[in-house]
Amino acid sequence: MRTKVKALAESVDPVDFSRDMLQRYLALEPVWEGLYYVDGHFCPYYGQHPTPKGWDAKRRLAARGHTDVYLHDAKGRVLFFFSQPLNASLARAIPGAGAVIRRAHGNQPFTLVF
C-alpha cells in the first residue's frame, strides 16, 4: 500500500491539484464579497535534508523549517496554501497569491488583505 500511495503522490503536482480544488470550491461557494486574506506561518521541518533555521514562535527557539502561505476568504476558511523558502517576505508571496485568485475568481475585482 505504501508503494501505491507514494506512486500516487509522485504522479500529481500538489500545487496544480490545490489550484484546481480552489476553482471547484469557488464554483460551489463563491466569495461574493471578493475579499481575500493572505498570511504566512513558520512550519518546522524534522526531516533529514539540510534546511535553514527560523524562529519557531510556538517553541520559542530557532528551528529548521519553511514558510507556509495561506489564502483565506472573509469567513476565515483556508482556500489555498503553498510553501515558500524560510524567511522569504510575504511581499514575494503576494504576486503568486494574486495570480491564483485571478485564475479562480475571474475578471471581477477583488481585494487582497495581508
For each residue, the residues with C-beta under 8 A, 3 or more apart:
1: 4 5
2: 5 6
3: 6 7
4: 1 7 8
5: 1 2 8 9
6: 2 3 9 10
7: 3 4 10 11
8: 4 5 11 12
9: 5 6 12
10: 6 7
11: 7 8
12: 8 9 16 17
13: 16 17
14: 17 18
15: 18 19 82
16: 12 13 19 20
17: 12 13 14 20 21
18: 14 15 21 22 80 81 82
19: 15 16 22 23 80 100 103 104
20: 16 17 23 24
21: 17 18 24 25
22: 18 19 25 26 79 80 100 104
23: 19 20 26 27 103 104
24: 20 21 27 28
25: 21 22 28 29 79
26: 22 23 29 30 31 79 104 105
27: 23 24 30
28: 24 25
29: 25 26
30: 26 27
31: 26 34 35 36 73 74 79 105 110
32:
33: 74
34: 31 105 108 109 110 111
35: 31 73 74 110 111 113
36: 31 71 72 73 74 79 97 101 110 111 112 113
37: 71 72 73 74 76 112 113 114
38: 69 70 71 72 90 93 94 97 112 113 114
39: 69 70 72 90 114
40: 67 68 69 70 84 90 93
41: 67 68 70
42: 54 55 56 57 65 66 67 86
43: 65 66 67 68 83
44: 56 59 63 64 65
45: 49 51 63 64 65 66
46: 64
47: 51
48:
49: 45
50:
51: 45 47 64 65 66 86
52: 64 85 86 87
53: 62 63 64 65 86
54: 42 62 63 64 65 67 86 87
55: 42 61 62 63
56: 42 44 59 60 61 62 63 65
57: 42 60
58:
59: 44 56 63
60: 56 57
61: 55 56
62: 53 54 55 56
63: 44 45 53 54 55 56 59
64: 44 45 46 51 52 53 54
65: 42 43 44 45 51 53 54 56 86
66: 42 43 45 51 83 84 85 86
67: 40 41 42 43 54 83 84 85 86 87 88
68: 40 41 43 81 82 83 84
69: 38 39 40 81 82 83 84 90 93 96 97
70: 38 39 40 41 78 80 81
71: 36 37 38 78 79 80 81 97 100 101
72: 36 37 38 39 75 76 77 78 79
73: 31 35 36 37 76 77 79
74: 31 33 35 36 37
75: 72
76: 37 72 73
77: 72 73
78: 70 71 72 81
79: 22 25 26 31 36 71 72 73
80: 18 19 22 70 71 97 100
81: 18 68 69 70 71 78
82: 15 18 68 69 93 96
83: 43 66 67 68 69
84: 40 66 67 68 69 88 92 93
85: 52 66 67 88
86: 42 51 52 53 54 65 66 67
87: 52 54 67
88: 67 84 85 92 93
89: 92 93
90: 38 39 40 69 93 94 114
91: 94
92: 84 88 89 95
93: 38 40 69 82 84 88 89 90 96 97
94: 38 90 91 97 98 112 114
95: 92 98 99
96: 69 82 93 99 100
97: 36 38 69 71 80 93 94 100 101 112
98: 94 95 101 102 112
99: 95 96 102 103
100: 19 22 71 80 96 97 103 104
101: 36 71 97 98 104 105 110 112
102: 98 99 105 106 110
103: 19 23 99 100
104: 19 22 23 26 100 101
105: 26 31 34 101 102 108 110
106: 102
107:
108: 34 105
109: 34
110: 31 34 35 36 101 102 105
111: 34 35 36
112: 36 37 38 94 97 98 101
113: 35 36 37 38
114: 37 38 39 90 94
